[in-house]
Amino acid sequence: MRAMERRKILGMAFKAGVYLVLTTLALIYLMPFIRSLVASFMTWEQASRIPPEWIPRPFTLQAFKRIFALKLFPRWFLNTALVSIATVLSNVILCSMAGFAFARLRFPLKDALFSLLLSLMMIPAFVTIVPNYVILYKLRLVDNLLAVIIISAASVNGVYLMRQYFLSLPQELFDSAKIDGCTNIKAFFYVALPLAKPAIGALAVYQFLGAWNAFLAPLVFLKSPENFTLPVGLTYAFHRQWYVEYSPIIAGSLIAAAPTILMFVLFNKYLIRGITLTASKG
């Protein structure tokens, strides 16, 4: 009995230790968000003090008032939504097609091309900024939202995600579809795509979060304030010559984060299922 009680006590102590470590890590990861939330209700003078203060004195909504007073804020919000939705749609279409081709079709040098595609993941995004700018400049798309959409229209990660999911589907499904007279295109639209909802959901969430929070591409390719997205627009509005007003930027960032948080809450099950299922086969 003593041995069993000792094991039970050790098991409870281990669980308590695990929960303590996980709670500590969660608080560490939440700290920037908590700090941003608190600072958004402070004056700029108090928010910029070092060491930082954690209690707003006085409690003020001035930062949020300044955000909603911006004439271009609704335009920036609309631009960001347009870019994000277009990015999600283009990635779902292009990445699912490419993933299906690499997973189920036979063509020369398929494995070599896929390995070459994966090697692009090792190239930093900063390296391709100048060539992309030159190409878009010659296409006369600089300072156009279409430039940002084209840059992020497809992703290597998305192709890999969809390929891995399509590989996890039983081959018998496609053999049966072929016997019934389905071409590769029909097999993609009527067999593979309806079964790929978890992977598509994961891809959509990833791409929406990335497009909504994107800063580098809009900063480089957009010039006019009315074409800015939210991250670039907020920085433009409150960046002074010698300092930056962080309180309104933080308040605007919290408002901008609301759609991404809502999307994660609504579609996190697709995100988790997509990650789990795509790891089932290499």
Contacts in CASP RR format, 6 or more apart in sequence:
PFRMAT RR
TARGET T0000
AUTHOR 0000-0000-0000
METHOD contacts of the structure
MODEL  1
MRAMERRKILGMAFKAGVYLVLTTLALIYLMPFIRSLVASFMTWEQASRI
PPEWIPRPFTLQAFKRIFALKLFPRWFLNTALVSIATVLSNVILCSMAGF
AFARLRFPLKDALFSLLLSLMMIPAFVTIVPNYVILYKLRLVDNLLAVII
ISAASVNGVYLMRQYFLSLPQELFDSAKIDGCTNIKAFFYVALPLAKPAI
GALAVYQFLGAWNAFLAPLVFLKSPENFTLPVGLTYAFHRQWYVEYSPII
AGSLIAAAPTILMFVLFNKYLIRGITLTASKG
35 52 0 8 1.000
35 54 0 8 1.000
36 250 0 8 1.000
36 253 0 8 1.000
36 254 0 8 1.000
37 254 0 8 1.000
38 54 0 8 1.000
38 55 0 8 1.000
38 56 0 8 1.000
39 47 0 8 1.000
39 52 0 8 1.000
39 246 0 8 1.000
39 247 0 8 1.000
39 250 0 8 1.000
40 63 0 8 1.000
40 64 0 8 1.000
40 247 0 8 1.000
40 250 0 8 1.000
40 251 0 8 1.000
40 252 0 8 1.000
40 254 0 8 1.000
41 56 0 8 1.000
41 59 0 8 1.000
41 60 0 8 1.000
41 61 0 8 1.000
41 63 0 8 1.000
42 53 0 8 1.000
42 56 0 8 1.000
42 57 0 8 1.000
42 60 0 8 1.000
42 63 0 8 1.000
42 247 0 8 1.000
43 58 0 8 1.000
43 60 0 8 1.000
43 62 0 8 1.000
43 247 0 8 1.000
44 63 0 8 1.000
44 245 0 8 1.000
44 246 0 8 1.000
44 247 0 8 1.000
44 248 0 8 1.000
46 53 0 8 1.000
46 56 0 8 1.000
46 57 0 8 1.000
47 246 0 8 1.000
47 247 0 8 1.000
47 250 0 8 1.000
48 246 0 8 1.000
62 247 0 8 1.000
63 247 0 8 1.000
63 248 0 8 1.000
63 250 0 8 1.000
63 251 0 8 1.000
63 252 0 8 1.000
64 251 0 8 1.000
64 252 0 8 1.000
64 255 0 8 1.000
66 248 0 8 1.000
66 251 0 8 1.000
67 73 0 8 1.000
67 248 0 8 1.000
67 251 0 8 1.000
67 252 0 8 1.000
67 255 0 8 1.000
70 237 0 8 1.000
72 225 0 8 1.000
72 226 0 8 1.000
72 228 0 8 1.000
72 233 0 8 1.000
72 237 0 8 1.000
75 226 0 8 1.000
76 228 0 8 1.000
76 229 0 8 1.000
76 230 0 8 1.000
76 233 0 8 1.000
76 234 0 8 1.000
77 230 0 8 1.000
77 256 0 8 1.000
79 145 0 8 1.000
79 227 0 8 1.000
79 228 0 8 1.000
79 229 0 8 1.000
79 230 0 8 1.000
80 212 0 8 1.000
80 229 0 8 1.000
80 230 0 8 1.000
80 231 0 8 1.000
80 256 0 8 1.000
81 259 0 8 1.000
82 145 0 8 1.000
83 145 0 8 1.000
83 148 0 8 1.000
83 149 0 8 1.000
83 211 0 8 1.000
83 214 0 8 1.000
83 218 0 8 1.000
83 229 0 8 1.000
84 207 0 8 1.000
84 208 0 8 1.000
84 210 0 8 1.000
84 211 0 8 1.000
84 212 0 8 1.000
86 149 0 8 1.000
87 149 0 8 1.000
87 152 0 8 1.000
87 153 0 8 1.000
87 207 0 8 1.000
87 208 0 8 1.000
87 210 0 8 1.000
87 211 0 8 1.000
88 204 0 8 1.000
88 207 0 8 1.000
88 208 0 8 1.000
88 211 0 8 1.000
90 149 0 8 1.000
90 152 0 8 1.000
90 153 0 8 1.000
90 154 0 8 1.000
91 152 0 8 1.000
91 153 0 8 1.000
91 154 0 8 1.000
91 155 0 8 1.000
91 158 0 8 1.000
91 203 0 8 1.000
91 204 0 8 1.000
91 207 0 8 1.000
92 200 0 8 1.000
92 203 0 8 1.000
92 204 0 8 1.000
92 207 0 8 1.000
94 153 0 8 1.000
94 154 0 8 1.000
95 154 0 8 1.000
95 155 0 8 1.000
95 158 0 8 1.000
95 159 0 8 1.000
95 161 0 8 1.000
95 162 0 8 1.000
95 203 0 8 1.000
96 162 0 8 1.000
96 188 0 8 1.000
96 193 0 8 1.000
96 196 0 8 1.000
96 200 0 8 1.000
96 203 0 8 1.000
97 188 0 8 1.000
98 154 0 8 1.000
98 159 0 8 1.000
98 162 0 8 1.000
98 163 0 8 1.000
99 159 0 8 1.000
99 162 0 8 1.000
99 163 0 8 1.000
99 166 0 8 1.000
100 162 0 8 1.000
100 163 0 8 1.000
100 166 0 8 1.000
100 188 0 8 1.000
100 192 0 8 1.000
101 107 0 8 1.000
102 110 0 8 1.000
102 113 0 8 1.000
102 114 0 8 1.000
102 159 0 8 1.000
102 163 0 8 1.000
103 162 0 8 1.000
103 163 0 8 1.000
103 164 0 8 1.000
103 166 0 8 1.000
103 167 0 8 1.000
104 166 0 8 1.000
104 174 0 8 1.000
104 184 0 8 1.000
104 187 0 8 1.000
104 192 0 8 1.000
105 184 0 8 1.000
114 163 0 8 1.000
117 156 0 8 1.000
117 159 0 8 1.000
118 156 0 8 1.000
118 160 0 8 1.000
120 156 0 8 1.000
121 156 0 8 1.000
121 157 0 8 1.000
125 216 0 8 1.000
126 216 0 8 1.000
129 216 0 8 1.000
129 220 0 8 1.000
132 151 0 8 1.000
133 142 0 8 1.000
133 220 0 8 1.000
133 221 0 8 1.000
136 142 0 8 1.000
136 147 0 8 1.000
136 150 0 8 1.000
136 151 0 8 1.000
136 221 0 8 1.000
141 147 0 8 1.000
141 150 0 8 1.000
141 221 0 8 1.000
142 221 0 8 1.000
142 223 0 8 1.000
143 221 0 8 1.000
143 222 0 8 1.000
143 223 0 8 1.000
143 224 0 8 1.000
143 227 0 8 1.000
144 221 0 8 1.000
144 222 0 8 1.000
144 227 0 8 1.000
145 222 0 8 1.000
145 227 0 8 1.000
147 217 0 8 1.000
147 221 0 8 1.000
147 222 0 8 1.000
148 214 0 8 1.000
148 217 0 8 1.000
148 218 0 8 1.000
148 221 0 8 1.000
148 222 0 8 1.000
148 229 0 8 1.000
151 217 0 8 1.000
151 221 0 8 1.000
152 207 0 8 1.000
152 211 0 8 1.000
152 214 0 8 1.000
152 217 0 8 1.000
155 207 0 8 1.000
157 206 0 8 1.000
158 203 0 8 1.000
158 206 0 8 1.000
158 207 0 8 1.000
161 199 0 8 1.000
161 202 0 8 1.000
161 203 0 8 1.000
161 206 0 8 1.000
161 274 0 8 1.000
161 278 0 8 1.000
162 196 0 8 1.000
162 199 0 8 1.000
162 200 0 8 1.000
162 203 0 8 1.000
164 278 0 8 1.000
164 279 0 8 1.000
164 281 0 8 1.000
164 282 0 8 1.000
165 196 0 8 1.000
165 198 0 8 1.000
165 199 0 8 1.000
165 274 0 8 1.000
165 277 0 8 1.000
165 278 0 8 1.000
166 192 0 8 1.000
166 196 0 8 1.000
167 281 0 8 1.000
167 282 0 8 1.000
168 277 0 8 1.000
168 278 0 8 1.000
168 280 0 8 1.000
168 281 0 8 1.000
169 192 0 8 1.000
169 195 0 8 1.000
173 191 0 8 1.000
173 195 0 8 1.000
174 187 0 8 1.000
174 191 0 8 1.000
174 192 0 8 1.000
177 186 0 8 1.000
177 187 0 8 1.000
177 190 0 8 1.000
177 191 0 8 1.000
178 187 0 8 1.000
182 190 0 8 1.000
182 191 0 8 1.000
193 200 0 8 1.000
197 270 0 8 1.000
198 270 0 8 1.000
198 273 0 8 1.000
198 274 0 8 1.000
198 277 0 8 1.000
199 274 0 8 1.000
199 277 0 8 1.000
199 278 0 8 1.000
200 270 0 8 1.000
201 267 0 8 1.000
201 270 0 8 1.000
201 271 0 8 1.000
201 274 0 8 1.000
202 270 0 8 1.000
202 271 0 8 1.000
202 273 0 8 1.000
202 274 0 8 1.000
202 275 0 8 1.000
202 278 0 8 1.000
204 267 0 8 1.000
204 270 0 8 1.000
205 263 0 8 1.000
205 264 0 8 1.000
205 267 0 8 1.000
205 268 0 8 1.000
205 270 0 8 1.000
205 271 0 8 1.000
206 271 0 8 1.000
208 260 0 8 1.000
208 263 0 8 1.000
209 260 0 8 1.000
209 263 0 8 1.000
209 264 0 8 1.000
212 230 0 8 1.000
212 256 0 8 1.000
212 259 0 8 1.000
212 260 0 8 1.000
213 231 0 8 1.000
213 260 0 8 1.000
214 229 0 8 1.000
214 231 0 8 1.000
215 231 0 8 1.000
215 232 0 8 1.000
218 228 0 8 1.000
218 229 0 8 1.000
218 231 0 8 1.000
218 232 0 8 1.000
219 232 0 8 1.000
222 228 0 8 1.000
222 229 0 8 1.000
222 232 0 8 1.000
225 233 0 8 1.000
225 236 0 8 1.000
228 236 0 8 1.000
230 252 0 8 1.000
230 256 0 8 1.000
231 253 0 8 1.000
231 256 0 8 1.000
234 248 0 8 1.000
234 249 0 8 1.000
234 252 0 8 1.000
234 253 0 8 1.000
234 256 0 8 1.000
235 244 0 8 1.000
235 249 0 8 1.000
237 248 0 8 1.000
238 244 0 8 1.000
238 245 0 8 1.000
238 246 0 8 1.000
238 248 0 8 1.000
238 249 0 8 1.000
239 245 0 8 1.000
264 271 0 8 1.000
END
